[in-house]
Amino acid sequence: TVRELFIWMTTKAMQSPAHAVLFKNVRVQPRGPTVIVLQQAIARGELSPNIDIEMALHVIQGPFISKRIVDNSDISNAEVDSMVAMAIRALQLKI
């Protein structure tokens, strides 16, 4: 399953720097959809141009990964909406 593959990839990435680089290259694609959305939000002035895009990816993806891998459960539409709303609030926070 996808869950088992992701767990295997994560484990390998923690065990080896070479695997960590490989895993990161697969997960963080410079032209991936989440990066493009973040870049567009920056261009529209919705996010600070100083935002750390890689960290923003962790903020966005973390809850989804946790729900699927840690809880081993499906994500309802209401949960997706809630997670996206929380990520948007977190990314717009200016300190």
MIDRENFI-413620 format. One record per atom (N, C-alpha, C): y negated, x negated, z negated; residue in three letters; atom name. Coordinates in nm, 2 decimals. Each point is the difference from the previous one (the first is absolute). Example, Ala and Ser with C-alpha at 12.3 -4.5 7.8 and 13.67 -1.06 7.14 Angstrom:
y	x	z	code	site
0.57	-1.32	-0.78	ALA	N .
-0.12	0.09	0.00	ALA	CA .
-0.12	-0.09	0.00	ALA	C .
-0.11	0.04	0.07	SER	N .
-0.11	-0.09	0.00	SER	CA .
-0.11	0.08	-0.08	SER	C .
This chain:
y	x	z	code	site
0.12	-0.08	0.00	THR	N .
-0.12	0.08	0.00	THR	CA .
-0.13	-0.09	0.00	THR	C .
-0.11	0.06	0.03	VAL	N .
-0.12	-0.07	0.00	VAL	CA .
-0.03	-0.05	-0.14	VAL	C .
0.03	0.08	-0.10	ARG	N .
-0.03	-0.04	-0.14	ARG	CA .
0.08	-0.13	-0.03	ARG	C .
0.13	0.00	0.03	GLU	N .
0.08	-0.12	-0.03	GLU	CA .
-0.05	-0.12	0.08	GLU	C .
-0.04	0.02	0.12	LEU	N .
-0.05	-0.11	0.08	LEU	CA .
-0.13	-0.06	-0.06	LEU	C .
-0.09	0.09	-0.04	PHE	N .
-0.12	-0.04	-0.06	PHE	CA .
0.02	-0.08	-0.13	PHE	C .
0.10	0.05	-0.08	ILE	N .
0.03	-0.07	-0.13	ILE	CA .
0.06	-0.14	0.03	ILE	C .
0.09	-0.01	0.10	TRP	N .
0.05	-0.13	0.04	TRP	CA .
-0.11	-0.09	0.05	TRP	C .
-0.09	0.05	0.08	MET	N .
-0.11	-0.09	0.05	MET	CA .
-0.09	-0.04	-0.11	MET	C .
-0.03	0.09	-0.09	THR	N .
-0.08	-0.04	-0.12	THR	CA .
0.07	-0.11	-0.08	THR	C .
0.12	0.02	-0.03	THR	N .
0.08	-0.10	-0.08	THR	CA .
0.00	-0.13	0.07	THR	C .
0.03	-0.01	0.13	LYS	N .
0.00	-0.12	0.07	LYS	CA .
-0.14	-0.07	0.00	LYS	C .
-0.11	0.08	0.01	ALA	N .
-0.13	-0.05	0.00	ALA	CA .
-0.04	-0.06	-0.14	ALA	C .
0.06	0.05	-0.10	MET	N .
-0.03	-0.05	-0.14	MET	CA .
0.08	-0.13	-0.02	MET	C .
0.11	-0.02	0.07	GLN	N .
0.09	-0.12	-0.02	GLN	CA .
-0.04	-0.12	0.08	GLN	C .
-0.08	0.02	0.11	SER	N .
-0.03	-0.11	0.09	SER	CA .
-0.14	0.02	0.06	SER	C .
-0.08	-0.11	-0.01	PRO	N .
-0.13	0.00	0.07	PRO	CA .
0.00	0.03	0.15	PRO	C .
0.11	-0.05	0.06	ALA	N .
0.01	0.03	0.15	ALA	CA .
0.02	0.14	0.02	ALA	C .
0.09	0.07	-0.08	HIS	N .
0.03	0.14	0.02	HIS	CA .
-0.13	0.08	-0.04	HIS	C .
-0.08	-0.05	-0.10	ALA	N .
-0.12	0.07	-0.04	ALA	CA .
-0.10	0.01	0.12	ALA	C .
-0.01	-0.11	0.07	VAL	N .
-0.09	0.00	0.12	VAL	CA .
0.05	0.09	0.10	VAL	C .
0.13	0.00	0.03	LEU	N .
0.06	0.09	0.10	LEU	CA .
-0.02	0.14	-0.04	LEU	C .
0.02	0.04	-0.13	PHE	N .
-0.01	0.13	-0.05	PHE	CA .
-0.15	0.05	0.02	PHE	C .
-0.09	-0.09	-0.04	LYS	N .
-0.14	0.03	0.01	LYS	CA .
-0.04	0.03	0.14	LYS	C .
0.05	-0.08	0.09	ASN	N .
-0.04	0.01	0.15	ASN	CA .
0.05	0.14	0.05	ASN	C .
0.12	0.04	-0.05	VAL	N .
0.05	0.13	0.04	VAL	CA .
-0.08	0.12	-0.06	VAL	C .
-0.03	-0.02	-0.13	ARG	N .
-0.07	0.11	-0.07	ARG	CA .
-0.15	0.01	0.03	ARG	C .
-0.07	-0.11	0.02	VAL	N .
-0.14	0.00	0.01	VAL	CA .
-0.03	-0.05	0.15	VAL	C .
-0.01	0.10	0.08	GLN	N .
-0.03	-0.03	0.15	GLN	CA .
-0.15	0.01	0.02	GLN	C .
-0.06	-0.10	0.06	PRO	N .
-0.14	0.00	0.02	PRO	CA .
-0.05	0.11	0.08	PRO	C .
0.08	0.06	0.09	ARG	N .
-0.04	0.12	0.08	ARG	CA .
0.08	0.12	-0.04	ARG	C .
0.06	0.00	-0.12	GLY	N .
0.07	0.11	-0.05	GLY	CA .
-0.09	0.12	-0.02	GLY	C .
0.06	0.12	-0.01	PRO	N .
-0.09	0.12	-0.01	PRO	CA .
-0.08	0.00	-0.13	PRO	C .
0.05	-0.04	-0.11	THR	N .
-0.08	0.00	-0.12	THR	CA .
-0.12	-0.10	0.01	THR	C .
0.02	-0.11	0.05	VAL	N .
-0.10	-0.10	0.02	VAL	CA .
-0.11	0.05	0.09	VAL	C .
0.04	0.07	0.11	ILE	N .
-0.09	0.05	0.10	ILE	CA .
-0.09	0.11	-0.07	ILE	C .
0.07	0.09	-0.08	VAL	N .
-0.08	0.10	-0.07	VAL	CA .
-0.10	-0.06	-0.09	VAL	C .
0.04	-0.10	-0.07	LEU	N .
-0.10	-0.06	-0.10	LEU	CA .
-0.11	-0.07	0.08	LEU	C .
0.03	-0.06	0.11	GLN	N .
-0.11	-0.07	0.08	GLN	CA .
-0.09	0.11	0.06	GLN	C .
0.05	0.11	0.04	GLN	N .
-0.09	0.11	0.05	GLN	CA .
-0.08	0.06	-0.11	GLN	C .
0.05	0.01	-0.12	ALA	N .
-0.08	0.05	-0.12	ALA	CA .
-0.11	-0.10	-0.03	ALA	C .
0.03	-0.13	0.01	ILE	N .
-0.11	-0.10	-0.02	ILE	CA .
-0.11	0.02	0.10	ILE	C .
0.05	0.01	0.13	ALA	N .
-0.10	0.01	0.11	ALA	CA .
-0.09	0.13	-0.01	ALA	C .
0.06	0.10	-0.06	ARG	N .
-0.08	0.13	-0.02	ARG	CA .
-0.09	-0.01	-0.13	ARG	C .
0.02	-0.10	-0.08	GLY	N .
-0.08	-0.02	-0.12	GLY	CA .
0.07	0.08	-0.12	GLY	C .
0.12	0.04	0.02	GLU	N .
0.07	0.08	-0.11	GLU	CA .
0.06	-0.09	-0.10	GLU	C .
0.02	-0.13	0.03	LEU	N .
0.05	-0.10	-0.09	LEU	CA .
-0.09	-0.12	0.01	LEU	C .
0.00	-0.07	-0.11	SER	N .
-0.08	-0.13	0.00	SER	CA .
0.05	-0.10	0.10	SER	C .
-0.08	-0.07	0.07	PRO	N .
0.04	-0.10	0.10	PRO	CA .
0.07	-0.12	-0.08	PRO	C .
-0.02	0.00	-0.13	ASN	N .
0.05	-0.11	-0.08	ASN	CA .
0.14	0.03	-0.06	ASN	C .
0.05	0.12	0.04	ILE	N .
0.13	0.04	-0.06	ILE	CA .
0.11	-0.10	0.04	ILE	C .
0.09	-0.03	-0.09	ASP	N .
0.12	-0.08	0.03	ASP	CA .
0.11	0.09	0.06	ASP	C .
0.01	-0.01	0.13	ILE	N .
0.09	0.09	0.08	ILE	CA .
0.15	-0.02	-0.05	ILE	C .
0.04	-0.12	-0.03	GLU	N .
0.14	-0.02	-0.04	GLU	CA .
0.02	0.07	-0.14	GLU	C .
-0.10	-0.01	-0.09	MET	N .
0.02	0.07	-0.13	MET	CA .
-0.01	0.15	0.02	MET	C .
-0.08	0.04	0.09	ALA	N .
-0.01	0.15	0.03	ALA	CA .
0.13	0.05	0.05	ALA	C .
0.07	-0.08	0.07	LEU	N .
0.14	0.04	0.05	LEU	CA .
0.09	0.02	-0.12	LEU	C .
-0.01	-0.09	-0.10	HIS	N .
0.08	0.02	-0.12	HIS	CA .
-0.03	0.13	-0.08	HIS	C .
-0.13	0.02	0.00	VAL	N .
-0.05	0.13	-0.07	VAL	CA .
0.06	0.12	0.07	VAL	C .
0.00	0.00	0.13	ILE	N .
0.04	0.11	0.08	ILE	CA .
0.15	0.01	0.00	ILE	C .
0.07	-0.11	0.02	GLN	N .
0.15	0.01	0.02	GLN	CA .
0.07	0.00	-0.14	GLN	C .
-0.06	-0.05	-0.10	GLY	N .
0.07	-0.02	-0.13	GLY	CA .
0.06	0.13	-0.05	GLY	C .
-0.07	0.11	-0.01	PRO	N .
0.05	0.13	-0.05	PRO	CA .
0.12	0.05	0.08	PRO	C .
-0.01	-0.01	0.13	PHE	N .
0.11	0.04	0.09	PHE	CA .
0.12	-0.08	-0.02	PHE	C .
-0.01	-0.13	-0.01	ILE	N .
0.11	-0.09	-0.02	ILE	CA .
0.07	0.03	-0.14	ILE	C .
-0.09	0.02	-0.10	SER	N .
0.05	0.02	-0.13	SER	CA .
0.08	0.14	-0.01	SER	C .
-0.06	0.10	0.07	LYS	N .
0.07	0.13	-0.01	LYS	CA .
0.13	-0.01	0.07	LYS	C .
0.01	-0.06	0.12	ARG	N .
0.12	-0.01	0.08	ARG	CA .
0.11	-0.10	-0.06	ARG	C .
-0.05	-0.12	-0.04	ILE	N .
0.09	-0.10	-0.05	ILE	CA .
0.03	0.01	-0.15	ILE	C .
-0.10	0.01	-0.08	VAL	N .
0.02	0.00	-0.14	VAL	CA .
0.06	0.14	-0.05	VAL	C .
-0.06	0.11	0.05	ASP	N .
0.04	0.13	-0.04	ASP	CA .
0.12	0.05	0.09	ASP	C .
0.02	-0.06	0.11	ASN	N .
0.10	0.04	0.10	ASN	CA .
-0.01	0.15	0.03	ASN	C .
-0.12	0.04	0.03	SER	N .
-0.02	0.14	0.02	SER	CA .
-0.09	0.02	0.13	SER	C .
0.01	0.12	0.05	ASP	N .
-0.08	0.04	0.12	ASP	CA .
-0.14	0.02	-0.05	ASP	C .
-0.10	0.00	0.09	ILE	N .
-0.14	0.02	-0.03	ILE	CA .
-0.04	0.13	0.07	ILE	C .
-0.05	0.09	-0.09	SER	N .
-0.04	0.13	0.05	SER	CA .
-0.13	-0.01	0.07	SER	C .
-0.04	0.10	0.08	ASN	N .
-0.13	0.00	0.07	ASN	CA .
-0.11	0.00	-0.11	ASN	C .
0.01	0.07	-0.11	ALA	N .
-0.10	0.00	-0.10	ALA	CA .
-0.01	-0.14	-0.07	ALA	C .
0.11	-0.07	-0.01	GLU	N .
-0.01	-0.13	-0.06	GLU	CA .
-0.06	-0.10	0.10	GLU	C .
0.02	0.01	0.13	VAL	N .
-0.06	-0.08	0.10	VAL	CA .
-0.16	0.02	-0.01	VAL	C .
-0.04	0.13	0.00	ASP	N .
-0.14	0.03	-0.01	ASP	CA .
-0.06	-0.06	-0.13	ASP	C .
0.07	0.01	-0.11	SER	N .
-0.05	-0.05	-0.13	SER	CA .
-0.01	-0.16	0.01	SER	C .
0.10	-0.06	0.05	MET	N .
0.00	-0.15	0.01	MET	CA .
-0.11	-0.05	0.09	MET	C .
-0.02	0.07	0.12	VAL	N .
-0.11	-0.04	0.09	VAL	CA .
-0.13	0.02	-0.06	VAL	C .
-0.02	0.12	-0.07	ALA	N .
-0.13	0.02	-0.07	ALA	CA .
-0.03	-0.11	-0.11	ALA	C .
0.10	-0.03	-0.07	MET	N .
-0.02	-0.11	-0.10	MET	CA .
-0.03	-0.13	0.06	MET	C .
0.07	-0.04	0.11	ALA	N .
-0.03	-0.12	0.07	ALA	CA .
-0.14	0.00	0.05	ALA	C .
-0.04	0.11	0.06	ILE	N .
-0.14	0.01	0.05	ILE	CA .
-0.10	-0.02	-0.11	ILE	C .
0.02	0.06	-0.11	ARG	N .
-0.09	-0.02	-0.12	ARG	CA .
0.00	-0.14	-0.04	ARG	C .
0.11	-0.06	-0.01	ALA	N .
0.01	-0.14	-0.05	ALA	CA .
-0.07	-0.10	0.10	ALA	C .
0.02	0.02	0.13	LEU	N .
-0.06	-0.09	0.10	LEU	CA .
-0.15	0.02	0.01	LEU	C .
-0.05	0.12	-0.04	GLN	N .
-0.15	0.02	0.01	GLN	CA .
-0.07	-0.04	-0.12	GLN	C .
0.07	-0.04	-0.11	LEU	N .
-0.06	-0.04	-0.12	LEU	CA .
-0.07	-0.13	0.02	LEU	C .
-0.13	0.00	-0.03	LYS	N .
-0.07	-0.13	0.02	LYS	CA .
-0.04	-0.05	-0.14	LYS	C .
0.05	-0.12	-0.02	ILE	N .
-0.03	-0.07	-0.14	ILE	CA .
-0.11	-0.10	0.02	ILE	C .
